[in-house]
Amino acid sequence: MRNYTGAPSSGLSIRLSSRILPLAITAFTATCAAGRGVAALAQALAMRKSGLIYNDFGAPPLACWIGRVTGIEQMALPTAFSHFDSREHRLAWLGLNQDGFIDRARAVCERYGAARVALLLGTSTSSIGETERAYRELDTDGRFAPEQRRSRVHQTHALGAFVQAVLGTNGPCLTIATACSSSAKVFASAERLLRAGIVDAAIVGGVDALCASVLYGFNALELVSPEPCRPFDANRRGLSLGEAAGFAILESTTVDKSAPCLIGYGESSDAHHMSAPHPQGLGAQLAIDAALVRAGLAPGAVDYVNLHGTASRQNDVVEAVLISRLFPATTLASSTKAWSGHTLGAAGILETVITLLALERGFVPGNLNAQTLDPACGPQIVIDNRERALRVALSNSFGFGGNNCCLAFAAAPA
Amino acid sequence: MNAPLKIFVEGIGVWAQGLPGWEASRYILCGKMDNATISAARPTPDILPPAERRRAPESVLLALDVAQQACAMAQRDPRDLPNVFASAYGDLAINDYLCATLARDPGAVSPTRFHNSVHNAAAGYWCIATGCMRSSTALSAGSASFGAGLLEAALLAHTESAAVLFVASDVAATGPLRDVIDCTAAFGVALVLTPQSVRAIARLRLTPRSGNAPELAPEAAVLHAAYRTNPAARSLPLLHALARKQPGALTLAAAAGLMLDTEILPWTK
């Protein structure tokens, strides 16, 4: 469906929001095909080792490459949570258990009181993979088998409900599902809850597990590459799908002055098309502009942008043109999806964690798998990794429905 | 927990079987009109052109219909309103289609139905139809989705100093999903919420508080059945209070273990 009303009159004149106070990111972790936890992920980034493998998921598997987290089939949730069992929740559990995150999160609940801690998670498909399985295993009357009659699993908020049960938070608890911007937007909701004083800390994150819906769905849209994805390459052939789980804790900077910070965010809509980006990237630009205004920064202050960069033909050309229009040559930019695949509702948190690692360790990950950059790319978009001290970085996440989010982060004080 | 979050209600939209729009529903909710004979076939948001209205899934029609009602009542241009769409289950008919097709013939999945399966499909169609480029959020909090979305939208209105469109809607489960999803009828509600207003019909004072909200049936007996058919129908006690134009207080579920105390103060119009 296209916009019926012509160019939106509000357009780029939309009033931008005002500056926010930075929030400390006092813990963070991510798990994807390229690594479990931040040390493994940082090493894969430094070694330029992709987690993509030839697709062995689904029956019959499509001829493509995927970012599959190994070992999920052999896992079991602890007995107390076994009624929540699904690939999504196993991946969530695996992610929560990296980098001591589960203990950090429970300690935050202990410190402030569980009612003063929000839990905001993003996903695009939640446990639909388990619902798919229930449909494959219907009984002879065409009904859910008894062991699949688990209401709490077969719905969108399954993820929020499961992680809330694990961590014991008792404040606001939402599952945000705006497709591929979901786990970026959780940071914006968290900032509002903290600013209003409704909570003292927010646990944010996102999880999306591989499932048939997204593999066959993106395939039906002709967006899946037959080879490992090559973001921003002139000859890219589409995206590779992946799965990931990631989490972070946001608190006031007064409790931790040595943590990296969320310094801005911008949320916007394309008002253009359900599955194609705005041709001039106007919605994405609004999100980037708003993130910079909230951070109180000019584009020249941005050292690195982690791009949405799905490696679809349309997304990458629009985003490349936008980056070269908005930023000077001193801002470097790349998509890291050739390491992980496009992890959909978990992309926001995974790429936030990658951005925080880049800030912490002083490097810019390049565009893995790209050989010849698309001619639309400006000098900002780099193929090779670079060593460089970074102060400020952005992370872009754009989703179906024309849903955009840009997050701005600052490195921990030296 | 905190000082109450004060928010004005400028516009209301509602659609369910027996509740065809806010104007008629006000009388029904006050017991001044019998709704037993009212049967609206399908919500018909004319913000969508006729061809799109025929093609759009019921979940999208429902959400857009109530959203349009609320914006019209508030006399607000939808392009200016950041929006929050709450739905416990998303499009259950499309989920049923996707899971059934994947079990039978995965290669036959329709690309359009796939991109319409995202939880933010209604929000996306709304932004496209109205030309709205503001922030748009789609969320779920299970059976507490109405209260959780109301808190999120009220907070957005305050922190952005802007009028915000809030929509809560769900459609009935179809196919085998009926075994696990207790949602048997469509229900949609929308509110335009503002931190400041000259034409509000009511002011709400929202206070989050620990604990599980009691299951309170709406006072009007005619609504008892509807209340249990859909998570968005948890809004009925609030709609009832707004229709009566009398001060009131009620408690909404906002999450597992979190309530939202809601005071309603009628405002002049």
Interface residues (C-beta under 8 A of the other chain):
Chain A: M1 R2 N3 Y4 T5 G6 A7 P8 S9 S10 G11 I14 S17 G58 P60 A114 A115 S124 I128 T131 E132 A134 Y135 R136 L138 G142 R143 F144 Q148 R149 R150 S151 R152 H154 Q155 T156 H157 G160 A161 Q164 N170 G171 P172 C173 L174 T175 I176 A177 T178 A179 K185 A188 S189 R192 L193 R195 A196 G197 I198 A212 S213 Y216 G217 F218 N219 A220 L221 E222 E267 S268 S269 D270 A271 H272 H273 M274 S275 L282 G283 L286 G399 F400 G401 G402 N403
Chain B: M1 N2 L5 P49 E52 R79 D80 P82 S87 A88 Y89 G90 N95 L98 C99 A100 L102 A103 P106 G107 V109 S110 P111 F114 H115 N116 S117 V118 H119 N120 A121 A123 G124 Y125 C127 I128 A129 T130 G131 C132 M133 R134 S135 S136 T137 A138 L139 S140 A141 G142 S145 A148 L151 E152 L155 L156 H158 T159 E160 P176 L177 D179 V180 I181 D182 P208 S210 A254 A255 A256 G257 L258
